Amino acid sequence: MIERKKYEEVSELLDTFPAVALLGPRQVGKTTLAMDLARTHNTLYLDLESEEDRAKLANPAYYLASHQDKLVIMDEVQRMPQLFQELRGIIDKNRRAGRKTGQFLLLGSASMDLLKQSGESLAGRIAYCELFPLNLTEYPKDMDKLWVRGGFPDSVMAASDVKSMLWRKNFIRTYLERDIPQLGPRIPAETLRRFWTMLAHLQGTTLNASQLAGSLGVDGKTVMSYLDLLVDLLLVRKLRPYHGNHGKRLIKSPKVYVRDSGLLHALLGIENKEALLSHPIVGMSWEGFVIENICSLLDENQSGVYFYRTSSGNEIDLLIERPNKEIWAVEVKRSMVPKFSKGYAISANEISTAKNFIIYPGIERYAINENTEAISLAAFLELL
């Protein structure tokens, strides 16, 4: 189940750039989308987790010379970071021969390592596209199921809550025991699991590295390295604070969210909707789910996303800086009767927001006051 819009976006990028990097966590659908593209392109597919396919690229220029007319798809490309320098030479050679676009589609499960390697070697030759877990526009038939199970296709479409939870627990274990060690960091799996679970308990709170360090028995620098790793793997989001020039004392630490709500619930042992609704994390889980749905539809090269909080406690859950530089304020409420808070009003006035919304679980859209609307998540996503 791949959103048609994402397919068209990647196709357009391939028509414009020699290389496109499609980034996203494992099992999110990158390979499925690539195989979809393969039906309309002359392609060569290489899985770099396969020893046989890695061996073919011992001399990349020599091997790929016989496939110059194809779109070469390289899956899990972060396994061979040394390739990027070679690809630069191949792309430039093909350019001189007249082929300027659609040469390589690179699939990766780690963002920052991949960006660092490709950015240094392929500047001006590569475009980036992130594939998120399914959002509500892609799976509109059951929002609560999507919230409880998360957006990974195999999880949300599992035959039962029990099978969905089993899939997610295996996903987490595979990341901790196999995928992360393959990327290089030598962190004990149990230590990283504890850290990831701590972040789940602290969903949507501002980062306190010293508190986490004390709980883990490590220093603050080590905690930040753990956090950066999970961010780089597209499993955790750091939401930056907004720092407009408003003469206010603002909170400077980021908020931290486990990005997929299903993984959040698996880390906390929340097996179904009934257990979630009675759990203390329910409000922050809903907030993270809403924010991740919104971010999945934004081009973050054009739209910035932030939160806003002053030292006096006035805050807004999400600020969206639109391409036209308008600021939209979004407050997330789990209540079916969302209330307009004084702190939200003060903050929106301080920032001079263009539009103000409160997203709640209901379906009716209505004005709370002359400047603010209550709106469902589905209706808000349509506005984007």
Secondary structure by P-SEA (a helix, b strand, c coil): cccaaaaaaaaaaaacccbbbbbbcccccaaaaaaaaaaaccccccccccaaaaaaacccccccccccccbbbbccccccccaaaaaaaaaaaaaaaccccccbbbbbcccaaaaaaaaacccccbbbbbbcccccccccccaaaaaaacccccccccccaaaaaaaaaaaaaaaaccccccccccccaaaaaaaaaaaaaaccccccaaaaaaaacccaaaaaaaaaaaaaaccccbbbbbbcccccccccbbbbbcccaaaaaaaaccccaaaaaaccaaaaaaaaaaaaaaaaaccccccccccccccccccccbbbbccccbbbbbbbbcccbbbbbaaaaaaaaaacccbbbbbccccbbbbccccbbbbcaaaaaaac
